[in-house]
Amino acid sequence: MFVQVGATRDGLDPYLDASSRRDMKAVLIETPDYLQWRQNLGRRTFDIELPVNQPNDPNQILNVLSDLSKNVKLILPGFESYVKSVYAVAETWKIPPWQETIYPHFVPPNKWEQRRLLSQKASVILQPGYMILSLQDANAISLENLKYPLVIKPVNSGGGLGVFLVKDSLQLDKSLAELKKLTNYDGNIFDKIIVEEYISGVEYSVQGISQEGTVVIITVCEKFILKEDIPGTNNISGFREIGHIAACGSWSSSEIQQFAQSCIDAVGYYKGPFHIDVIQNDQGIYFIEMGFRLSGGGLVNLIEKVTGINWGESSFAVHLENRFLLPFTSTNNKFIGQIIAISPEEMRMAEHLYSMGLPITIEKFPPLKPLSQLPRFIPKSLAADVMRHTGSLGRITVSAQSLIEVKNLLQKCISVRLNRQN
């Protein structure tokens, strides 16, 4: 039996497929409200779906699975907020991803702990100036030598939730006040935040697998990230990750390879999937954050299109069968990019470009159920999901022989949004 804690938000269920290929029953643990929301979205069902009020609490997971514990062979996170609780349960039951032969056992570090570990164990890795603060006590006076513009974000959020760009002390105070109103994906309030200097440059995401501590990079993606005004916040800006352009990891430079290996070594991540977000500019490559799970945003499918590698299947194989990815070189000499469309105009532009014979595919997302079948009010545990993961009409994918060609076509599809940025 396989247990996934937290549902994916991108509509893909790669672990459900991997467990099915092994004739393993698949169990999904989520909040009661989000399990209902998945039904409204028309998502596939797991063999067993169990509601837990706080999936970030390992004791609640242990309690709901008490009658099934002897049958569970693997437990993995499906969502960022629940990674730490998964590893706590795995260690209690002595099942993967827990590793008996590795000590100290891996405890997933949050965003602040990642920065601290890299500062201590891999000081050559560039990082923005940063500090950690209690959200309740944070104010502009406590920022010491940090220079504006700044980025503030909770240490335990995911999917861009609560990440704000601030240009001065007045905006900082407003952003902190707004952050105190937000709740995490399980409805809990935020406690600690990171305040860090904003780094300009090109942002990338590195996807891979750690195999007994050795990094295998599968893809390197250039990100499409837009700044957006947060509604009702009087000129406070956040970030929206809307797409990626992927290239095979075997094309990555030795600098990226060593960077990723240094990050994995610093946090002690021995086995499993990971992604590392970085920003590159004239000064070098800056570490932003990393995750110890599969990426969302449809990246599992994008990775397979570029490399032929099923990231979810490879993660299952490394945990359950100790079966590793071999060094590989893609025979597909293409860049493939995708973006999320949020307006009929963007979908029509993609359809127009497709009609001209350009290398574009369009995936239309199924609409929500009629409003009469949806809850009359949005519960607190769904507020973050409604804010960050609704409003998308489809996914536009472009393939070409050059990154520039892919980027130009994707930019044409979202030209209206890009013009608003200027």
N, C-alpha and C positions, 0 to 999 in steps of 0.2 A: 504494500500500500504506500502511496505517495501523498504527502500533505503539502499544500501550497498555502502560505499565510499571506493574505492580501491579494486582491484581484488585480490583474493588469488593467491599465486605463486606456490602452490603445486598441482594444478589440481583438488582439492576438492572444492565443493561449498556447505557446510553444511547449510548456511543460505538460499540459493536458495531452497534447499529441505524443510527446515522448513517453509518457506513462502508458498510453493506449497501445503503443507499439510493443510494449513489454507485458501487456495484459495485466497491468497493475491498476487497481482501483485508485482513483484520484479524488482527494478530499480538498475542498476549498474552505478556508476559514476567513471570514470577513465580518464587518459590523452588520447587524440586522438591516439597517437602512440601505447599506450599499448592496447587499444581496438582492434586495427588492429593486434597487436602481438598475442592477445588471439585467433583471428581467425586463424592465422598461426599455432598456437599450437593445433587447433581443440577443444578448450574448449566449454562447453555448453554456450548457450546464455541466458541472462536474458530477461524478457518481454520487458523492455525498457533499452537501453544502451545510456548514455549521456556523450559526451566528455566535459572535463573541463581541461583547460591548467594547472591549479595548484590546485589539489584537497586538498592541505593543506591550501587553502584560503577559509574560510567559506563563504565569500561574493560571491565567484564564484559559490559555491554550492547553496546558496540561490537564486542566479540569474537564474541558469539553471533549478531550481525546482519551480520557482515562480508560474507557472500555475498548479502545482500539489500539492502545499503545504497543501491544505485543506484535501487531501486524505492520507497524509503520517501519519502512526501510529507508526512507529519505524524506527530509523536510527542507523546503527551500522558500525564499521570499519571492512573492510576485510583485511587491510594491516597496518602495524605498523606506517608508515609515516603519516597517516591521522587520527589518533585517536583523536588528539586535535581538529581538525576542526569538527569532528563529534559531539563532546560534545558542541562545540560552537553553531552549528546549532540546536541541540536538545534543548538547553536552549532558543534560540530565538523562537522556535516554541512550547516550553513547551510540548515536547513529550519524551518518553523514548529513551535513558537511563537517561535523566534529571529526577530528583526527586523533586517534589514540596515541600515535607515535610522535606527535608534535607537542612540544611544551616550551613556553606557555601556550595554552590553547588560544586560538584566535578569537578576539572579541572585537566586533566591528566598531571602529572609531567613528564618532560623529564628525561634523565638519571642523569643529574646533580641535578635536583630538588629532585629526589628520594633519592639521597645520603644525601642531605641537610636535608630533612624531617626526615629521619631515624636518623641522627646525633642529631637532635633537640628533637625528640619525642620518639625514641626507641634506646637510646644510648647503651643499652646492646647488640644490634645486632652488630656482628663483621663486619667490612668493611675494605677493603684495604686502605692504605694511598692514598689520592687523592687530586686533585685540578682542578679547571676549568680555562681555558685560552682562550683568543681570538686566533683563528687559525692564523690570519694575524700577530699577535704580538708574538706568541709563539717561544721560543728558549730554548736551554739547560740551559742557565744561570738562567732562571726564575723558576726553579723547586724546589727551597727551599730545604727541607729536604727529599724529596722522594728518594728512593733507587732503583737502577737498579737491575733486569730487570723491565721494565715498560710496561704497555699497554696504548695505546692512542686510543681514539675513539670519533667520533662526538657525541654530546649530542642528536641529533635527527635523527640518522640513524637507520637502522634495517637490519636483515638478515646477520649480520657480515660485512656489508659494511664499509670500512675505519677503521677497527680494526687491529692495527699493534702491534707486539711484538718487543720491542727495548731493546738492551743489553748495550748500551753505548751512550754517547752524539753524536758521529758521526752518529750512526744509527738513533738517534732521529731527527737530522737535516734532514737526508735523508727522513725519514718517514713523517715529517711535510711538506717537499717540495712535496712529492708524494700526500699527502692528499689535498694539495691546488689544485692539478690537477683534483681531483675527483669531481663528482657531485652526488647529492642525486637522489632518484628514480624519482623525478619530474623534474630533470635537473638543480635544483638550487645548488649553491655552499654552502659549509659548513661554518659556522661562529664560533661557540663555540665548544671546545673539552674538554674532560676529560682526564687527565693524572693520572694514578693510578698504584700502585705497583702490580706487577704480583704475584698472589697467586697460589702456586702449590697444587694439590690435585685432588680429584674426583669431577667432575662437574655433578650436577643434575639439573633437571627442575621439578618444582612442578606445576601441573595443577589443577585448581579448579574453584569454583564459590563463589562469595561473596553474601550471602543472608541476606539482611538487616544488613550488617556489620559483619555477622558471616561466617567464612571460612568453606567451605566444600571441602576437598581435594579429588580429583577424582583419580589421579595417581601421582606417583613419578617416574621419568625417569632418569636413568643414561645415560649420553650423550656419544656419540662417537664424539670426536673433534680431528681433525688432524691439525698440523701446516703445512703451505704451503708457498712456496716461491712465492712472488708476481711477475708475469712476467714483465721483463723489468725494475726492480727496484734495481738491484745490491745488492742482498742478504738481502732484507727486507722480513720479515715473517709476515704472517697473520694467521687466523684460519678458518677452514672449519668444520661446524657442519654437519656430514654425517649420523647420526643415533641416535637411542635411544633404551634403554631397559626399558620397562614399568612394573611396579608392581602396584597393586591396592592400592589406597590411604588409605583404611581402615587398611592396614598393616603398615602405617607410624608411626613413633615414636611420643610420646607426644612432644618431642623436636621440630620436624619438624612442628607439628600442631601449637605449640605456636609461633614458628618463623614466619610462614605464617600469623598468626593472628596479630602479632605485626607489620608486614609490611603493612597489609591492614589497620590497625588502624592508623598507622603513616601517610599514604597518604590520608585517608578519603574516601576509595573506598567502597561505600555502597552496590552496586548491580551490578552483571554481571560477566562474565568470566575473569580469570586472569591466568598468569603464572609467576613464580618467579624462576630465575636462581641463583643457589648457588654453592659454592665450599666447600667441606668438607675435612679437614685434621686433624692433631693431635691437633691443637689449637681450633678447633670447626667448626661451620658452618658460612661461610662468605656470605654476601649478594653481588650479582653482579649486577643484574638489574631485573626489572619486567615489564610486559606488561598487558594492560587492554583490551584484545581481545583473541580470540582463537589462539592457536599456529598454525604455519605452519608446513612444513616438513612432511605432512601426519599424524600428531599426532591425528587428530580428529578420523580417522579410527583406529589407533592403540589403542586409549583409549577405543573405543567401543569393540574391540576384547578382551581387558583385563577385562573390567568391565561390558559390556553390556549397558553402558550409552552413549547416543548420546549427546555429549557436545554441539553441535550447537543447537539441539532441546531444551536441558535444558536451554540454554542461552535465547532463544526465550521465553520459558515458564516463566522464572523468570521475564523478562521485561514486557511481554504483559499480562500475566494471573496471575502474582504474585504466580505462582505455583513453589514450592521449591522442591529440592532434599531432600529426607529423609536420615538420616544416614544409611549407607549400608555396607554390608560385601560381598565381592566377593566370589562366590562359585567356581570360576575358579582358582584353585590353581596353576596357571602357570605364568611364566615370558614370555613376548613376546617382541622380539626385531626386529628392522628393520634398514636397511642401504640403502643408495643410491649407486647403481653401476654405474661406469663411464667408464668401459672398457669391451670389449668382453671377456677378460680373467676372469673378476669377474663374469660375467654372466655364463660363461662356468663352473667355479668352483661351483657355486650354483646349476647348473643343474646336475653336477656330484654328489654332495652330496645328491641331491634329488633322483637321480637314485639309491643311496645306501639305500634308505628308511628312510633317516633322515627327521626330521620335518621341512621342508623348503617349502615355497611357493615363487613363482617368478612372479612379475608383470612387464611386458615389456611396456615401455612407447611408445606411437605412435611417429613415426619420424616427424620431421618438414616437411612442404611442400617443394617441390623441390626448389633449390636455385633460379631458374628462377622466382619463384613467391614471393620471399622475397625482401625486400627493398635493393637497391643497396648500400646504406650506412646506418649505424646505427645512428639514431638521438640521440641527447644528452639526451633526456628524457628516452631512453632505454639503455643507456650505462651501468648503474648500474645493470639492470636486466640481460643483456647479460653476464656481469662479474660474477654475483652471482647465476644465476638460469638457466644456460644452461649447456649442456654437459652430462646430466644424461641419462642412457640407461634403467634403471629400478629400481624397489624396491625389495629387498630381505628380507623376513620375516621369523623369526625362533621362535618356541615356545617350551618350555621345563619346567621341574619341578624346575630347579635351574637357578639362574642368571649366574653362571659360565658356565653351559652347553650352554646357549644361547650366551654368550659372545665368547666362544671358536669357535662355529660354524660361527658366524659372522666374527670373525677375520680370519678364514680360507678363507672365501670368498674374503677378501680384503688383503690377506697376502702380495701381491706385493706392495701395497701402504704402508702398515705398515713397510715393510723392508726399504723403502725409508726414513722413519722417523729416522731410526737408523744409 
